[in-house]
Amino acid sequence: MGTVAGSAAFTGRHRMFSERTSVGLDVHARSTTAWALDGTTGEIFTDRLVVNAADVVAWVRRLPQPAAVAYEAGPTGFVLARALQQAGIRCVVAAPSKMERPAGDRVKTDKRDAQRLAKLLRLDELPAVRVPDLEQEAARDLTRARDDVRADLMRARHRVAKLLLRRGIVYTDGRAWTAAHHQWLTGHRFDEFGLRVAYDEALETVLALEARRTRLDAAITELAAQPAWAPAVRRLACMRGVSTFTAFGLAVEIGDWHRFTGSTIGSYLGLVPSEDSSGSQRRQGGITKTGNTHARRLLVEAAWHHRRPYRHPGAGLQARLDHAAAPVRQRAERGNRRLHQRWLNLDARRKRSTISVVAVARELSGWCWSLAIMED
């Protein structure tokens, strides 16, 4: 069971905690530091465990029961949380960004972190994150893999373009990265051996990444049509700038839309202004940028589309609207017109476009929420 580090009574201010033992885990890639408090006897149990969910579950089971466990969300994921829940042990995965630390606390160790988690758990003062199911997490991995390829492709294209620019070669016959542009790129031949190899490798990287993106797009399209995702994707895609890929990304990143309201989803996504007010002074700054980074980026990118005049749906949007129910189409139409008017109002006030797009994205998140919770 580990070593008994001492005996001390700990009385919480709130008695909502119903388990006998509270356990804090400081989880790392190769080790887990555990600290547990028996609320009945005051015994404290500590141990250093390997990162193996079965070993952690076995250690917790040897503690005085019932027990509850807490650890911080991080790169180790939710495997441990699922193993504990499957064993019938309540597990809270805490949001590190929302956990306060006293300004005078200058000593940070794994043991102290685990102890702090266990005590906050007993006080019911841990801000918890939602543990996604395996299907949702797998879908997230797919959309994030596509996002990684998008970023890699952008960098690879820049390398090719800048390599040519250093040689005074610039494409001027239309838009870049079209079929005609690709044909123009493959037509270049260089006499210098080093330049020839560097250019061929850079261009081959672009072509390989484009092929990877195509395969991932096909997989996302297939998965978005599955019954678990299709209804939400179909409704979300009725908004301008929200393609099937964007709608699927929002659906898998947010998961259960019913957790929020139209006014709280913007806060969850970090799209609300930060604030540092005291007394009669109110000071607001840039957006908080807390919560889900991927969903926030998707909404900001979609918000740019609402700046263009909106008279009637384009061919792509109309095709998506045709697959939605009449109430969904009507609400999406109201949202699309409202968001364009929002852009016009902000432009009239001479707001910077980078500020305006975030304001539109915040409102767009509310419209997406209202569509996501509708019934077909």
Rosetta blueprint (number, residue, H / E / L):
1 M L
2 G L
3 T E
4 V E
5 A E
6 G E
7 S E
8 A L
9 A L
10 F L
11 T L
12 G L
13 R L
14 H L
15 R L
16 M L
17 F L
18 S L
19 E L
20 R L
21 T E
22 S E
23 V E
24 G E
25 L E
26 D E
27 V E
28 H L
29 A L
30 R L
31 S L
32 T E
33 T E
34 A E
35 W E
36 A E
37 L E
38 D E
39 G L
40 T L
41 T L
42 G L
43 E E
44 I E
45 F E
46 T E
47 D E
48 R E
49 L E
50 V L
51 V L
52 N L
53 A H
54 A H
55 D H
56 V H
57 V H
58 A H
59 W H
60 V H
61 R H
62 R L
63 L L
64 P L
65 Q L
66 P L
67 A E
68 A E
69 V E
70 A E
71 Y E
72 E E
73 A L
74 G L
75 P L
76 T L
77 G L
78 F L
79 V H
80 L H
81 A H
82 R H
83 A H
84 L H
85 Q H
86 Q H
87 A L
88 G L
89 I L
90 R E
91 C E
92 V E
93 V E
94 A E
95 A L
96 P H
97 S H
98 K H
99 M L
100 E L
101 R L
102 P L
103 A L
104 G L
105 D L
106 R L
107 V L
108 K L
109 T L
110 D H
111 K H
112 R H
113 D H
114 A H
115 Q H
116 R H
117 L H
118 A H
119 K H
120 L H
121 L H
122 R H
123 L L
124 D L
125 E L
126 L L
127 P L
128 A E
129 V L
130 R L
131 V L
132 P L
133 D L
134 L H
135 E H
136 Q H
137 E H
138 A H
139 A H
140 R H
141 D H
142 L H
143 T H
144 R H
145 A H
146 R H
147 D H
148 D H
149 V H
150 R H
151 A H
152 D H
153 L H
154 M H
155 R H
156 A H
157 R H
158 H H
159 R H
160 V H
161 A H
162 K H
163 L H
164 L H
165 L H
166 R L
167 R L
168 G L
169 I L
170 V L
171 Y L
172 T L
173 D L
174 G L
175 R L
176 A L
177 W L
178 T L
179 A H
180 A H
181 H H
182 H H
183 Q H
184 W H
185 L H
186 T H
187 G L
188 H L
189 R L
190 F L
191 D L
192 E L
193 F H
194 G H
195 L H
196 R H
197 V H
198 A H
199 Y H
200 D H
201 E H
202 A H
203 L H
204 E H
205 T H
206 V H
207 L H
208 A H
209 L H
210 E H
211 A H
212 R H
213 R H
214 T H
215 R H
216 L H
217 D H
218 A H
219 A H
220 I H
221 T H
222 E H
223 L H
224 A H
225 A L
226 Q L
227 P L
228 A L
229 W L
230 A H
231 P H
232 A H
233 V H
234 R H
235 R H
236 L H
237 A L
238 C L
239 M L
240 R L
241 G L
242 V L
243 S L
244 T H
245 F H
246 T H
247 A H
248 F H
249 G H
250 L H
251 A H
252 V H
253 E H
254 I H
255 G L
256 D L
257 W H
258 H H
259 R H
260 F L
261 T L
262 G L
263 S L
264 T L
265 I H
266 G H
267 S H
268 Y H
269 L L
270 G L
271 L L
272 V L
273 P E
274 S E
275 E E
276 D L
277 S L
278 S E
279 G L
280 S L
281 Q E
282 R L
283 R L
284 Q E
285 G E
286 G E
287 I E
288 T L
289 K L
290 T L
291 G L
292 N L
293 T H
294 H H
295 A H
296 R H
297 R H
298 L H
299 L H
300 V H
301 E H
302 A H
303 A H
304 W H
305 H H
306 H H
307 R H
308 R L
309 P L
310 Y L
311 R L
312 H L
313 P L
314 G L
315 A H
316 G H
317 L H
318 Q H
319 A H
320 R H
321 L H
322 D H
323 H L
324 A L
325 A L
326 A H
327 P H
328 V H
329 R H
330 Q H
331 R H
332 A H
333 E H
334 R H
335 G H
336 N H
337 R H
338 R H
339 L H
340 H H
341 Q H
342 R H
343 W H
344 L H
345 N H
346 L H
347 D H
348 A H
349 R L
350 R L
351 K L
352 R L
353 S H
354 T H
355 I H
356 S H
357 V H
358 V H
359 A H
360 V H
361 A H
362 R H
363 E H
364 L H
365 S H
366 G H
367 W H
368 C H
369 W H
370 S H
371 L H
372 A H
373 I L
374 M L
375 E L
376 D L
